Amino acid sequence: MKLSTEVNRKLPVILSHWQNAPIWRQKLDMEPVAKRMVEALSRAWKRVQMRAAEIFRSMGEGFLSGIISELTTVVTNIFQGT
């Protein structure tokens, strides 16, 4: 799936904020940058999960239907002697 527009929008802001830090110690401290990136990525992942939930649910139903169909075919072939 495509990277979230939120991440695309926030990444340049996060990096420019880090680059324009007035004190060199703030530039060496990557923790605030990492926290903001994790927040943006977690929000994006939640949106992907919400949008893809129906797809994953239908894939699961299709997988279960395929297993039941295969088992039915095997049992039918056993009783027919094939």
VMD Tcl script that builds the backbone (N, CA, C; Angstrom):
set m [mol new atoms 246]
animate dup $m
set s [atomselect $m all]
$s set {name element resname resid chain x y z} {
  {N N MET 1 A 0.830 -1.186 0.000}
  {CA C MET 1 A 0.000 0.000 0.000}
  {C C MET 1 A 0.872 1.246 0.000}
  {N N LYS 2 A 0.277 2.290 -0.443}
  {CA C LYS 2 A 0.985 3.559 -0.562}
  {C C LYS 2 A 1.208 4.178 0.822}
  {N N LEU 3 A 2.356 4.845 0.974}
  {CA C LEU 3 A 2.661 5.516 2.232}
  {C C LEU 3 A 1.631 6.596 2.483}
  {N N SER 4 A 1.221 6.723 3.691}
  {CA C SER 4 A 0.170 7.665 4.073}
  {C C SER 4 A 0.526 9.098 3.684}
  {N N THR 5 A -0.489 9.850 3.290}
  {CA C THR 5 A -0.269 11.259 2.967}
  {C C THR 5 A 0.136 12.031 4.211}
  {N N GLU 6 A -0.317 11.566 5.370}
  {CA C GLU 6 A 0.069 12.222 6.618}
  {C C GLU 6 A 1.574 12.107 6.833}
  {N N VAL 7 A 2.123 10.928 6.584}
  {CA C VAL 7 A 3.562 10.734 6.731}
  {C C VAL 7 A 4.297 11.559 5.678}
  {N N ASN 8 A 3.790 11.559 4.448}
  {CA C ASN 8 A 4.410 12.368 3.391}
  {C C ASN 8 A 4.390 13.847 3.743}
  {N N ARG 9 A 3.352 14.289 4.404}
  {CA C ARG 9 A 3.220 15.690 4.761}
  {C C ARG 9 A 4.071 16.042 5.979}
  {N N LYS 10 A 4.156 15.134 6.944}
  {CA C LYS 10 A 4.851 15.449 8.192}
  {C C LYS 10 A 6.348 15.205 8.152}
  {N N LEU 11 A 6.819 14.311 7.302}
  {CA C LEU 11 A 8.243 13.996 7.268}
  {C C LEU 11 A 9.108 15.228 6.977}
  {N N PRO 12 A 8.810 16.023 5.967}
  {CA C PRO 12 A 9.639 17.219 5.744}
  {C C PRO 12 A 9.604 18.203 6.911}
  {N N VAL 13 A 8.456 18.311 7.568}
  {CA C VAL 13 A 8.342 19.215 8.716}
  {C C VAL 13 A 9.212 18.720 9.860}
  {N N ILE 14 A 9.162 17.430 10.125}
  {CA C ILE 14 A 9.966 16.845 11.207}
  {C C ILE 14 A 11.454 17.033 10.925}
  {N N LEU 15 A 11.866 16.749 9.694}
  {CA C LEU 15 A 13.283 16.879 9.355}
  {C C LEU 15 A 13.752 18.331 9.376}
  {N N SER 16 A 12.935 19.253 8.894}
  {CA C SER 16 A 13.354 20.658 8.908}
  {C C SER 16 A 13.420 21.187 10.345}
  {N N HIS 17 A 12.504 20.730 11.197}
  {CA C HIS 17 A 12.548 21.135 12.606}
  {C C HIS 17 A 13.845 20.659 13.247}
  {N N TRP 18 A 14.237 19.437 12.919}
  {CA C TRP 18 A 15.479 18.874 13.450}
  {C C TRP 18 A 16.690 19.625 12.896}
  {N N GLN 19 A 16.687 19.920 11.597}
  {CA C GLN 19 A 17.819 20.607 10.976}
  {C C GLN 19 A 17.969 22.039 11.483}
  {N N ASN 20 A 16.868 22.688 11.797}
  {CA C ASN 20 A 16.906 24.081 12.222}
  {C C ASN 20 A 17.011 24.246 13.734}
  {N N ALA 21 A 17.331 23.166 14.435}
  {CA C ALA 21 A 17.481 23.259 15.889}
  {C C ALA 21 A 18.608 24.231 16.215}
  {N N PRO 22 A 18.375 25.147 17.142}
  {CA C PRO 22 A 19.378 26.180 17.418}
  {C C PRO 22 A 20.613 25.670 18.171}
  {N N ILE 23 A 20.479 24.599 18.892}
  {CA C ILE 23 A 21.582 24.085 19.702}
  {C C ILE 23 A 22.041 22.757 19.108}
  {N N TRP 24 A 23.339 22.575 18.989}
  {CA C TRP 24 A 23.852 21.352 18.367}
  {C C TRP 24 A 23.509 20.111 19.159}
  {N N ARG 25 A 23.301 20.239 20.460}
  {CA C ARG 25 A 22.905 19.076 21.272}
  {C C ARG 25 A 21.519 18.589 20.877}
  {N N GLN 26 A 20.658 19.515 20.491}
  {CA C GLN 26 A 19.320 19.118 20.036}
  {C C GLN 26 A 19.410 18.367 18.712}
  {N N LYS 27 A 20.380 18.744 17.882}
  {CA C LYS 27 A 20.559 18.035 16.615}
  {C C LYS 27 A 21.080 16.618 16.839}
  {N N LEU 28 A 21.895 16.442 17.869}
  {CA C LEU 28 A 22.412 15.107 18.152}
  {C C LEU 28 A 21.388 14.212 18.828}
  {N N ASP 29 A 20.399 14.809 19.463}
  {CA C ASP 29 A 19.373 14.035 20.162}
  {C C ASP 29 A 18.293 13.614 19.157}
  {N N MET 30 A 18.308 12.366 18.786}
  {CA C MET 30 A 17.363 11.861 17.783}
  {C C MET 30 A 16.046 11.377 18.404}
  {N N GLU 31 A 15.964 11.350 19.706}
  {CA C GLU 31 A 14.763 10.836 20.374}
  {C C GLU 31 A 13.492 11.609 20.001}
  {N N PRO 32 A 13.501 12.961 20.025}
  {CA C PRO 32 A 12.273 13.668 19.631}
  {C C PRO 32 A 11.869 13.403 18.180}
  {N N VAL 33 A 12.861 13.323 17.314}
  {CA C VAL 33 A 12.572 13.041 15.902}
  {C C VAL 33 A 11.981 11.643 15.766}
  {N N ALA 34 A 12.577 10.686 16.460}
  {CA C ALA 34 A 12.088 9.315 16.396}
  {C C ALA 34 A 10.669 9.206 16.957}
  {N N LYS 35 A 10.389 9.915 18.054}
  {CA C LYS 35 A 9.044 9.868 18.636}
  {C C LYS 35 A 8.009 10.415 17.665}
  {N N ARG 36 A 8.331 11.530 17.023}
  {CA C ARG 36 A 7.383 12.124 16.075}
  {C C ARG 36 A 7.174 11.223 14.861}
  {N N MET 37 A 8.243 10.559 14.409}
  {CA C MET 37 A 8.109 9.636 13.282}
  {C C MET 37 A 7.253 8.431 13.661}
  {N N VAL 38 A 7.467 7.909 14.874}
  {CA C VAL 38 A 6.669 6.767 15.334}
  {C C VAL 38 A 5.200 7.151 15.434}
  {N N GLU 39 A 4.911 8.340 15.929}
  {CA C GLU 39 A 3.523 8.801 16.023}
  {C C GLU 39 A 2.883 8.895 14.644}
  {N N ALA 40 A 3.595 9.490 13.696}
  {CA C ALA 40 A 3.049 9.632 12.346}
  {C C ALA 40 A 2.841 8.275 11.691}
  {N N LEU 41 A 3.808 7.371 11.851}
  {CA C LEU 41 A 3.671 6.040 11.253}
  {C C LEU 41 A 2.577 5.221 11.919}
  {N N SER 42 A 2.405 5.362 13.229}
  {CA C SER 42 A 1.347 4.597 13.901}
  {C C SER 42 A -0.032 5.091 13.478}
  {N N ARG 43 A -0.175 6.411 13.307}
  {CA C ARG 43 A -1.458 6.921 12.798}
  {C C ARG 43 A -1.729 6.415 11.396}
  {N N ALA 44 A -0.703 6.400 10.569}
  {CA C ALA 44 A -0.862 5.902 9.195}
  {C C ALA 44 A -1.225 4.418 9.202}
  {N N TRP 45 A -0.583 3.632 10.051}
  {CA C TRP 45 A -0.865 2.199 10.122}
  {C C TRP 45 A -2.300 1.940 10.586}
  {N N LYS 46 A -2.790 2.740 11.530}
  {CA C LYS 46 A -4.169 2.586 11.996}
  {C C LYS 46 A -5.145 2.843 10.860}
  {N N ARG 47 A -4.849 3.859 10.042}
  {CA C ARG 47 A -5.735 4.140 8.907}
  {C C ARG 47 A -5.699 3.015 7.882}
  {N N VAL 48 A -4.516 2.449 7.649}
  {CA C VAL 48 A -4.407 1.319 6.719}
  {C C VAL 48 A -5.193 0.131 7.249}
  {N N GLN 49 A -5.089 -0.127 8.547}
  {CA C GLN 49 A -5.829 -1.240 9.142}
  {C C GLN 49 A -7.331 -1.035 9.012}
  {N N MET 50 A -7.797 0.205 9.245}
  {CA C MET 50 A -9.234 0.465 9.130}
  {C C MET 50 A -9.712 0.242 7.700}
  {N N ARG 51 A -8.948 0.710 6.731}
  {CA C ARG 51 A -9.359 0.574 5.332}
  {C C ARG 51 A -9.243 -0.866 4.835}
  {N N ALA 52 A -8.251 -1.580 5.327}
  {CA C ALA 52 A -8.005 -2.932 4.834}
  {C C ALA 52 A -8.733 -3.994 5.645}
  {N N ALA 53 A -9.426 -3.612 6.694}
  {CA C ALA 53 A -10.090 -4.597 7.555}
  {C C ALA 53 A -11.092 -5.438 6.764}
  {N N GLU 54 A -11.868 -4.804 5.913}
  {CA C GLU 54 A -12.866 -5.532 5.124}
  {C C GLU 54 A -12.187 -6.488 4.145}
  {N N ILE 55 A -11.087 -6.068 3.568}
  {CA C ILE 55 A -10.361 -6.941 2.632}
  {C C ILE 55 A -9.834 -8.170 3.368}
  {N N PHE 56 A -9.213 -7.957 4.538}
  {CA C PHE 56 A -8.686 -9.084 5.302}
  {C C PHE 56 A -9.803 -10.010 5.781}
  {N N ARG 57 A -10.944 -9.427 6.150}
  {CA C ARG 57 A -12.071 -10.246 6.603}
  {C C ARG 57 A -12.578 -11.120 5.454}
  {N N SER 58 A -12.722 -10.543 4.270}
  {CA C SER 58 A -13.220 -11.327 3.137}
  {C C SER 58 A -12.183 -12.365 2.698}
  {N N MET 59 A -10.886 -12.045 2.831}
  {CA C MET 59 A -9.863 -13.038 2.511}
  {C C MET 59 A -9.955 -14.221 3.468}
  {N N GLY 60 A -10.195 -13.942 4.741}
  {CA C GLY 60 A -10.341 -15.011 5.718}
  {C C GLY 60 A -11.542 -15.884 5.429}
  {N N GLU 61 A -12.652 -15.249 5.041}
  {CA C GLU 61 A -13.854 -16.004 4.697}
  {C C GLU 61 A -13.616 -16.864 3.463}
  {N N GLY 62 A -12.914 -16.306 2.486}
  {CA C GLY 62 A -12.597 -17.062 1.269}
  {C C GLY 62 A -11.674 -18.231 1.564}
  {N N PHE 63 A -10.709 -18.012 2.443}
  {CA C PHE 63 A -9.787 -19.082 2.828}
  {C C PHE 63 A -10.540 -20.210 3.521}
  {N N LEU 64 A -11.433 -19.856 4.446}
  {CA C LEU 64 A -12.231 -20.856 5.152}
  {C C LEU 64 A -13.139 -21.605 4.179}
  {N N SER 65 A -13.738 -20.894 3.240}
  {CA C SER 65 A -14.585 -21.547 2.238}
  {C C SER 65 A -13.777 -22.518 1.391}
  {N N GLY 66 A -12.563 -22.152 1.042}
  {CA C GLY 66 A -11.709 -23.040 0.259}
  {C C GLY 66 A -11.353 -24.306 1.015}
  {N N ILE 67 A -11.073 -24.168 2.304}
  {CA C ILE 67 A -10.751 -25.349 3.124}
  {C C ILE 67 A -11.949 -26.284 3.211}
  {N N ILE 68 A -13.130 -25.724 3.448}
  {CA C ILE 68 A -14.345 -26.549 3.538}
  {C C ILE 68 A -14.622 -27.236 2.208}
  {N N SER 69 A -14.433 -26.509 1.105}
  {CA C SER 69 A -14.640 -27.089 -0.211}
  {C C SER 69 A -13.668 -28.232 -0.470}
  {N N GLU 70 A -12.415 -28.041 -0.105}
  {CA C GLU 70 A -11.409 -29.080 -0.308}
  {C C GLU 70 A -11.711 -30.319 0.537}
  {N N LEU 71 A -12.111 -30.107 1.786}
  {CA C LEU 71 A -12.463 -31.241 2.650}
  {C C LEU 71 A -13.677 -31.999 2.101}
  {N N THR 72 A -14.644 -31.268 1.608}
  {CA C THR 72 A -15.833 -31.908 1.023}
  {C C THR 72 A -15.445 -32.756 -0.181}
  {N N THR 73 A -14.563 -32.238 -1.008}
  {CA C THR 73 A -14.108 -32.988 -2.184}
  {C C THR 73 A -13.359 -34.249 -1.768}
  {N N VAL 74 A -12.501 -34.151 -0.765}
  {CA C VAL 74 A -11.741 -35.312 -0.300}
  {C C VAL 74 A -12.682 -36.379 0.247}
  {N N VAL 75 A -13.628 -35.979 1.080}
  {CA C VAL 75 A -14.580 -36.946 1.652}
  {C C VAL 75 A -15.416 -37.588 0.550}
  {N N THR 76 A -15.870 -36.812 -0.408}
  {CA C THR 76 A -16.665 -37.355 -1.528}
  {C C THR 76 A -15.839 -38.354 -2.322}
  {N N ASN 77 A -14.586 -38.037 -2.605}
  {CA C ASN 77 A -13.730 -38.959 -3.351}
  {C C ASN 77 A -13.449 -40.235 -2.572}
  {N N ILE 78 A -13.343 -40.143 -1.255}
  {CA C ILE 78 A -13.105 -41.345 -0.450}
  {C C ILE 78 A -14.290 -42.299 -0.554}
  {N N PHE 79 A -15.514 -41.750 -0.438}
  {CA C PHE 79 A -16.701 -42.618 -0.473}
  {C C PHE 79 A -17.018 -43.112 -1.868}
  {N N GLN 80 A -16.569 -42.419 -2.890}
  {CA C GLN 80 A -16.800 -42.879 -4.265}
  {C C GLN 80 A -15.723 -43.866 -4.707}
  {N N GLY 81 A -14.657 -43.983 -3.927}
  {CA C GLY 81 A -13.577 -44.911 -4.246}
  {C C GLY 81 A -12.646 -44.377 -5.317}
  {N N THR 82 A -12.580 -43.074 -5.489}
  {CA C THR 82 A -11.740 -42.521 -6.543}
  {C C THR 82 A -10.381 -42.187 -6.000}
}
mol reanalyze $m
mol bondsrecalc $m
mol representation Tube
mol addrep $m
